[in-house]
């Protein structure tokens, strides 16, 4: 699944690295770009609860996974044909919906291996492969744009990794038809949805509210002439490489010390916004690197936290519901920061930092309410 996600992330993160400037060429404002990104992320997270519920009830997790990947991946090269803002926005939203459909089933399948391999390490390794694709896709886009290629050509080329991802997924289905066979102990330990689960969900939603979308960040970097359009995918690739390293380090440390690693990730991420919005190119790169740490935190550590709180028989739904709450936070944050952007960059920076830091006390309270068997070994 890590290999599947390597190709998948190359596809949609490659597209994501140029979505902001591309929408701007279609006449979109900063608020419109941020709201589209926010709605997309909201759908990408909120619909996971429905997808997880259906997967748990029907047992058709592979079918749901295939449908999700197909929509998620094919919507990206379809942007090559989008000649207006509404059509482009529809493709971006469709890509997020597809990701929502397949995400809970993938996280659930991976959770069966955590008892043997370590919760933090399982999600860290998968995230590292994700982020490798997230590096290669934007670099491909940077190469195309640097050679004066069009946005349409850049999006069209992403059909190649999309098809490779679907081929790899087919191989995974054939070779490993029953992921539950990997389970060596009880990885879903909770009797139901606990207060610790919901407190972690609210904390993650606050963190999401402050993690600015790359669409808005790239719009800002181009508008302020901090970087050219051709450099934007490279900036994303640099932040992603930082995220890869952070994911692997965080994953190993989480299996040893638990929550303190999460808190370090949150505090580090909260520092990114002043560097990006107030600095020149060098400081902006520092800020984008810290932003990459933020993505590693939510991609690796939040999954590891919830994997220890999965209720029996509802692991798909539990992952989906958690990220539905995360999506609400993302939507609220994206709308607020999109509207604030045209009025005050200082307000955007303050909102971003404070929202993320507000998650810290909730994570601490949630940890105190966990039972010993729910805590990382």
C-alpha positions as a printed NumPy array, in Angstrom:
array([[  0.   ,   0.   ,   0.   ],
       [  2.97 ,   2.279,   0.534],
       [  3.959,   1.756,  -3.11 ],
       [  0.372,   2.407,  -4.196],
       [  0.395,   5.639,  -2.242],
       [  3.785,   6.643,  -3.637],
       [  2.294,   6.737,  -7.14 ],
       [ -1.009,   8.148,  -5.882],
       [  0.651,  11.014,  -4.038],
       [  2.844,  11.771,  -7.043],
       [ -0.422,  12.243,  -8.928],
       [ -2.537,  14.387,  -6.658],
       [  0.255,  16.212,  -4.852],
       [  1.788,  16.974,  -8.227],
       [ -1.526,  18.506,  -9.203],
       [ -1.898,  20.169,  -5.812],
       [  1.463,  21.897,  -6.212],
       [  0.137,  23.949,  -9.145],
       [ -3.577,  24.187,  -8.313],
       [ -3.257,  27.58 ,  -6.611],
       [ -1.459,  29.408,  -9.449],
       [ -3.597,  27.555, -12.02 ],
       [ -6.84 ,  28.711, -10.402],
       [ -5.418,  32.233, -10.304],
       [ -4.96 ,  32.117, -14.1  ],
       [ -8.682,  31.33 , -14.321],
       [ -9.505,  34.518, -12.398],
       [ -9.896,  33.123,  -8.871],
       [ -9.232,  35.387,  -5.874],
       [ -7.306,  34.445,  -2.727],
       [-10.577,  33.924,  -0.847],
       [-12.015,  31.744,  -3.636],
       [ -8.869,  29.607,  -3.79 ],
       [ -8.742,  29.153,  -0.023],
       [-12.447,  28.327,   0.198],
       [-12.214,  25.744,  -2.61 ],
       [ -9.23 ,  24.204,  -0.843],
       [-11.095,  24.267,   2.472],
       [-14.275,  22.726,   1.08 ],
       [-12.19 ,  20.099,  -0.7  ],
       [-10.352,  19.161,   2.475],
       [-13.616,  19.188,   4.432],
       [-15.185,  16.733,   1.973],
       [-11.948,  14.765,   1.906],
       [-12.183,  14.266,   5.655],
       [-15.921,  14.466,   6.451],
       [-16.945,  11.75 ,   3.993],
       [-14.485,   9.313,   5.534],
       [-16.941,   8.512,   8.312],
       [-19.574,   7.422,   5.773],
       [-17.007,   5.42 ,   3.812],
       [-15.751,   3.749,   6.99 ],
       [-19.287,   2.932,   8.125],
       [-20.176,   1.327,   4.776],
       [-16.931,  -0.67 ,   4.759],
       [-17.537,  -2.002,   8.277],
       [-21.153,  -2.926,   7.541],
       [-20.605,  -4.555,   4.137],
       [-17.058,  -5.907,   4.437],
       [-16.446,  -4.638,   0.877],
       [-13.347,  -2.709,   1.865],
       [-11.4  ,  -3.595,  -1.278],
       [-14.278,  -2.466,  -3.536],
       [-14.572,   0.821,  -1.646],
       [-10.796,   1.243,  -1.866],
       [-10.742,   0.732,  -5.648],
       [-13.614,   3.157,  -6.252],
       [-11.962,   5.764,  -4.06 ],
       [ -8.567,   5.514,  -5.745],
       [-10.11 ,   5.666,  -9.235],
       [-11.967,   8.915,  -8.498],
       [ -9.068,  10.34 ,  -6.487],
       [ -6.507,   9.76 ,  -9.239],
       [ -8.376,  10.285, -12.502],
       [ -9.798,  13.653, -11.438],
       [ -6.281,  15.129, -11.482],
       [ -5.345,  14.641, -15.163],
       [ -8.914,  15.713, -15.962],
       [ -7.82 ,  19.23 , -14.932],
       [ -5.984,  19.363, -18.271],
       [ -9.412,  19.781, -19.852],
       [-10.748,  22.342, -17.353],
       [-10.973,  25.719, -19.051],
       [-12.95 ,  27.57 , -16.4  ],
       [-12.841,  28.093, -12.662],
       [-16.051,  26.104, -11.926],
       [-14.809,  23.07 , -13.881],
       [-11.38 ,  23.19 , -12.27 ],
       [-12.937,  23.541,  -8.821],
       [-15.191,  20.544,  -9.524],
       [-12.179,  18.388, -10.439],
       [-10.318,  19.449,  -7.301],
       [-13.338,  18.616,  -5.142],
       [-13.806,  15.254,  -6.895],
       [-10.186,  14.354,  -6.177],
       [-10.714,  15.027,  -2.468],
       [-13.968,  13.013,  -2.42 ],
       [-12.192,  10.013,  -3.942],
       [ -9.456,  10.265,  -1.331],
       [-12.124,  10.344,   1.386],
       [-13.684,   7.11 ,   0.129],
       [-10.498,   5.052,   0.221],
       [ -8.633,   6.561,   3.163],
       [-10.39 ,   4.78 ,   6.122],
       [-10.094,   1.358,   4.509],
       [ -6.37 ,   1.81 ,   3.845],
       [ -5.666,   3.022,   7.399],
       [ -7.735,   0.152,   8.756],
       [ -5.878,  -2.452,   6.696],
       [ -2.555,  -1.053,   7.881],
       [ -3.724,  -1.186,  11.506],
       [ -3.694,  -5.002,  11.416],
       [  0.113,  -4.895,  11.224],
       [  0.69 ,  -2.484,  14.109],
       [  0.803,  -5.075,  16.895],
       [  3.821,  -6.751,  15.321],
       [  5.638,  -3.833,  13.684],
       [  4.822,  -0.928,  16.03 ],
       [  2.03 ,   1.589,  15.584],
       [  4.233,   4.607,  15.001],
       [  6.561,   2.794,  12.613],
       [  3.756,   1.347,  10.446],
       [  2.226,   4.752,   9.778],
       [  5.626,   6.437,   9.564],
       [  6.848,   4.075,   6.855],
       [  3.626,   4.415,   4.895],
       [  3.746,   8.207,   5.236],
       [  7.385,   8.257,   4.101],
       [  6.45 ,   6.412,   0.914],
       [  3.466,   8.766,   0.512],
       [  5.728,  11.757,   0.865],
       [  8.274,  10.349,  -1.571],
       [  5.539,  10.468,  -4.172],
       [  4.588,  13.904,  -2.894],
       [  8.137,  15.005,  -3.711],
       [  8.402,  13.445,  -7.15 ],
       [  5.052,  14.781,  -8.411],
       [  5.784,  18.455,  -7.728],
       [  9.306,  18.086,  -9.156],
       [  7.776,  16.772, -12.387],
       [  5.47 ,  19.787, -12.47 ],
       [  8.415,  22.122, -11.851],
       [ 10.317,  20.549, -14.742],
       [  7.375,  20.942, -17.132],
       [  6.778,  24.579, -16.189],
       [ 10.491,  25.418, -16.307],
       [ 10.513,  24.203, -19.921],
       [  7.628,  26.596, -20.63 ],
       [  5.116,  23.79 , -20.753],
       [  1.46 ,  24.592, -20.142],
       [ -0.619,  23.743, -17.092],
       [ -2.687,  21.454, -19.348],
       [  0.402,  19.442, -20.314],
       [  1.538,  19.246, -16.688],
       [ -1.803,  17.856, -15.528],
       [ -2.021,  15.441, -18.477],
       [  1.358,  13.873, -17.629],
       [  0.003,  12.925, -14.21 ],
       [ -2.112,  10.249, -15.893],
       [  1.045,   8.066, -15.915],
       [  1.538,   7.79 , -12.112],
       [ -2.258,   7.53 , -11.717],
       [ -2.322,   4.372, -13.842],
       [  0.754,   2.987, -12.051],
       [ -1.015,   3.466,  -8.716],
       [ -4.101,   1.586,  -9.914],
       [ -1.911,  -1.233, -11.273],
       [ -0.071,  -1.487,  -7.927],
       [ -3.387,  -1.53 ,  -6.076],
       [ -4.541,  -4.434,  -8.232],
       [ -1.356,  -6.319,  -7.345],
       [ -1.942,  -5.655,  -3.624],
       [ -5.481,  -7.013,  -3.904],
       [ -4.288, -10.2  ,  -5.617],
       [ -1.357, -10.9  ,  -3.27 ],
       [ -2.95 ,  -9.804,   0.046],
       [ -6.728, -10.373,  -0.231],
       [ -7.213, -10.542,   3.576],
       [ -5.14 ,  -7.941,   5.456],
       [ -6.646,  -9.143,   8.756],
       [ -4.441, -12.256,   8.431],
       [ -1.508, -10.074,   9.542],
       [ -3.014,  -9.483,  12.982],
       [ -1.114, -11.254,  15.768],
       [ -2.886,  -9.661,  18.739],
       [ -5.859,  -7.379,  19.381],
       [ -5.14 ,  -4.125,  17.582],
       [ -8.673,  -2.792,  18.127],
       [ -8.697,  -2.738,  21.922],
       [-11.385,  -0.244,  22.999],
       [-14.911,  -1.39 ,  23.875],
       [-16.438,   1.684,  22.241],
       [-15.813,   5.333,  21.454],
       [-14.114,   6.783,  24.537],
       [-13.76 ,  10.358,  25.778],
       [-10.038,  10.147,  24.934],
       [-10.972,   9.39 ,  21.326],
       [-13.239,  12.438,  21.038],
       [-10.806,  14.761,  22.823],
       [ -8.096,  13.745,  20.376],
       [-10.534,  14.431,  17.538],
       [-11.249,  17.987,  18.755],
       [ -7.538,  18.609,  19.316],
       [ -6.753,  17.445,  15.783],
       [ -9.525,  19.689,  14.407],
       [ -7.938,  22.713,  16.086],
       [ -4.571,  21.755,  14.63 ],
       [ -6.136,  21.413,  11.174],
       [ -7.739,  24.843,  11.446],
       [ -4.297,  26.411,  11.712],
       [ -2.515,  24.33 ,   9.059],
       [ -2.832,  26.622,   6.032],
       [ -3.599,  24.947,   2.696],
       [ -0.827,  24.834,   0.14 ],
       [ -3.186,  26.461,  -2.373],
       [ -3.277,  29.645,  -0.274],
       [  0.423,  29.449,   0.555],
       [  1.403,  29.073,  -3.11 ],
       [ -0.957,  31.886,  -4.096],
       [  0.768,  34.126,  -1.542],
       [  4.299,  33.158,  -2.583],
       [  3.581,  33.903,  -6.252],
       [  1.517,  37.038,  -5.625],
       [  4.224,  38.568,  -3.435],
       [  6.864,  37.499,  -5.987],
       [  8.763,  35.547,  -3.375],
       [  9.012,  32.663,  -5.846],
       [  8.132,  32.275,  -9.516],
       [  5.415,  29.864, -10.633],
       [  8.038,  27.333, -11.771],
       [  9.596,  27.339,  -8.291],
       [  6.356,  26.641,  -6.397],
       [  6.413,  22.846,  -6.957],
       [ 10.07 ,  22.806,  -5.867],
       [  9.138,  24.609,  -2.646],
       [  6.491,  21.938,  -2.005],
       [  9.031,  19.21 ,  -2.744],
       [ 11.487,  20.675,  -0.216],
       [  8.838,  20.827,   2.51 ],
       [  7.807,  17.282,   1.651],
       [ 11.352,  15.939,   2.006],
       [ 11.45 ,  17.504,   5.469],
       [  8.137,  15.783,   6.152],
       [  9.557,  12.394,   5.093],
       [ 12.431,  12.668,   7.554],
       [ 10.107,  13.94 ,  10.291],
       [  7.649,  11.082,   9.717],
       [ 10.318,   8.4  ,  10.099],
       [ 11.853,  10.028,  13.17 ],
       [  8.476,  10.75 ,  14.78 ],
       [  7.23 ,   7.23 ,  14.085],
       [ 10.172,   5.56 ,  15.816],
       [ 10.068,   7.97 ,  18.749],
       [  6.298,   7.596,  19.184],
       [  6.667,   3.858,  19.762],
       [  9.164,   4.663,  22.524],
       [  7.844,   7.752,  24.305],
       [  4.316,   8.366,  22.95 ],
       [  2.539,  11.713,  23.424],
       [  5.573,  14.028,  23.93 ],
       [  6.486,  13.441,  20.277],
       [  3.024,  14.631,  19.219],
       [  3.385,  17.8  ,  21.269],
       [  6.806,  18.537,  19.746],
       [  5.311,  18.149,  16.277],
       [  2.417,  20.497,  17.056],
       [  4.589,  23.233,  18.566],
       [  7.099,  23.023,  15.708],
       [  4.348,  23.288,  13.111],
       [  2.753,  26.269,  14.876],
       [  5.893,  28.32 ,  14.176],
       [  5.7  ,  28.09 ,  10.366],
       [  3.297,  30.933,   9.453],
       [  5.349,  34.048,  10.364],
       [  8.289,  32.774,   8.303],
       [  6.092,  32.187,   5.245],
       [  3.932,  35.325,   5.387],
       [  6.472,  37.854,   6.684],
       [  9.801,  36.627,   5.3  ],
       [ 11.679,  36.687,   2.021],
       [ 12.602,  33.597,   0.031],
       [ 15.084,  32.173,   2.582],
       [ 12.736,  32.584,   5.561],
       [  9.812,  31.311,   3.48 ],
       [ 11.726,  28.088,   2.857],
       [ 12.299,  27.757,   6.606],
       [  8.586,  28.264,   7.176],
       [  7.622,  25.737,   4.498],
       [  9.975,  23.209,   6.097],
       [  8.184,  23.677,   9.425],
       [  4.888,  23.333,   7.548],
       [  6.207,  19.989,   6.27 ],
       [  6.738,  18.918,   9.882],
       [  3.082,  19.81 ,  10.498],
       [  1.962,  17.509,   7.712],
       [  4.16 ,  14.724,   9.084],
       [  2.508,  15.241,  12.467],
       [ -1.012,  14.828,  11.144],
       [ -0.136,  12.076,   8.656],
       [  1.855,   9.891,  11.056],
       [  1.264,  10.803,  14.682],
       [ -2.476,  11.45 ,  14.615],
       [ -3.05 ,   8.081,  12.947],
       [ -0.875,   6.393,  15.548],
       [ -2.865,   8.07 ,  18.349],
       [ -6.197,   6.86 ,  16.991],
       [ -4.886,   3.374,  16.182],
       [ -4.565,   2.824,  19.943],
       [ -8.212,   3.832,  20.496],
       [ -9.971,   1.79 ,  17.805],
       [-13.24 ,   0.211,  18.974],
       [-13.787,  -3.453,  18.236],
       [-15.591,  -4.087,  14.957],
       [-15.619,  -0.406,  13.948],
       [-12.044,   0.379,  12.975],
       [-12.953,   1.741,   9.491],
       [-15.671,   3.968,  10.934],
       [-13.403,   5.104,  13.769],
       [-10.736,   6.332,  11.357],
       [-13.39 ,   7.932,   9.166],
       [-15.149,   9.703,  12.032],
       [-11.88 ,  11.042,  13.423],
       [-10.982,  12.621,  10.116],
       [-14.48 ,  13.965,   9.659],
       [-13.832,  16.066,  12.762],
       [-10.422,  16.974,  11.357],
       [-12.107,  18.103,   8.14 ],
       [-14.472,  20.418,   9.994],
       [-11.469,  22.129,  11.539],
       [ -9.774,  22.403,   8.162],
       [-12.875,  23.944,   6.544],
       [-13.353,  26.534,   9.281],
       [ -9.682,  27.456,   9.249],
       [ -9.496,  27.73 ,   5.464],
       [-12.55 ,  29.965,   5.222],
       [-11.386,  32.209,   8.072],
       [ -7.842,  32.575,   6.767],
       [ -8.998,  33.058,   3.186],
       [-11.195,  35.959,   4.276],
       [ -8.512,  37.389,   6.588],
       [ -5.822,  37.262,   3.922],
       [ -7.023,  40.325,   2.008],
       [ -7.374,  42.3  ,   5.259],
       [ -4.408,  41.422,   7.46 ],
       [ -1.518,  38.986,   7.105],
       [ -0.811,  39.459,  10.81 ],
       [ -4.304,  38.164,  11.575],
       [ -3.702,  35.105,   9.369],
       [ -0.437,  34.354,  11.183],
       [ -1.986,  34.834,  14.626],
       [ -4.986,  32.617,  13.822],
       [ -2.787,  29.866,  12.359],
       [ -0.389,  29.719,  15.31 ],
       [ -2.976,  30.04 ,  18.071],
       [ -5.324,  27.434,  16.584],
       [ -2.557,  24.835,  16.446],
       [ -1.244,  25.603,  19.923],
       [ -4.785,  25.371,  21.329],
       [ -4.696,  21.635,  20.559],
       [ -1.893,  20.976,  23.076],
       [ -3.955,  21.041,  26.314],
       [ -6.61 ,  18.807,  24.741],
       [ -4.039,  16.207,  23.728],
       [ -2.746,  16.244,  27.312],
       [ -6.221,  15.772,  28.814],
       [ -6.991,  12.982,  26.344],
       [ -3.791,  11.156,  27.34 ],
       [ -4.785,  11.253,  31.005],
       [ -8.126,   9.629,  30.173],
       [ -6.641,   6.696,  28.267],
       [ -6.544,   3.328,  29.952],
       [ -3.14 ,   1.57 ,  30.245],
       [ -3.909,  -0.855,  27.415],
       [ -4.786,   2.036,  25.072],
       [ -1.432,   3.763,  25.565],
       [  1.515,   3.071,  23.25 ],
       [  3.591,   0.123,  24.408]])
